[in-house]
Amino acid sequence: MHHVDLTGAVWRKSSRSGGNGDCVETTVLTGSVAVRDSKDPTGPVLLFSKADWGSFLAGTKAGEFDR
């Protein structure tokens, strides 16, 4: 498990988030992207390499995860 200092991180919520509270927030770090649940800002954080995050975003935009 890696420890990343998130002190001073600027978290961003998607502009497409609805008002129902089911949102994630992201922050860009050196070499990685952190993701957390907006309802639990002190809870667990997922870390992704920038390359993996970029692949995820590209897949999302391409509809790979649509049901």
N, C-alpha and C positions, 0 to 999 in steps of 0.2 A: 504494500500500500504506500502511495506517495503522499507526502504532506506538502500542500501548496499554500502559501501565505496569500489569503484573499483580502487582507487588510487594505482598505482604500479602493477595492475593486468597484468599478462602476457597472452595475447590472442593468440590462436592457430587456424590457418585456416586448414581445412582438406587437406591432401595430395592428395585427389581425386578431389579437386576443379578444375574446368576448368578455362580457361582464359577469360571467358565471363563476369566475375564480379558478377555472381549470387552465392555468397558464404556467409556462416555464419562463425563466429568465436566463440570459446568457451574459457572459463577460469574456472578452478576448484578453488572453494572457500572452506572455512571450512563449511562442511555440505551441500553444494549446488554447482550447476554448472550454470554459466551465459552464455547466448547465445545472440549474437548481429549480425546485418547485417554488413558485412565488408565494404559496401559502405557508411555506416552512423555510424562511430565509436563513435560519440557523441550522437547518437539517443537512442531510447528505448532499454532496456535490458530485456530479459525474464530469470526468475530464476526457476530452477527445483531442487527438492531434488535429492541427489545422487541416491537414490533408483528409483525414477521416470526416471531419465536420463538413468540409467542402463537398465530399462525395455524398454525404447524407443530404445536404441542401439541394444538390443537383438531382438526386433521386426523388426528393420530395417535389421539386418543381416539374419533373418529368412524369409525375403521377405513379411512380413505382409503389407507393404505399397506399394508394387509393383502394377502397374496398368496392 
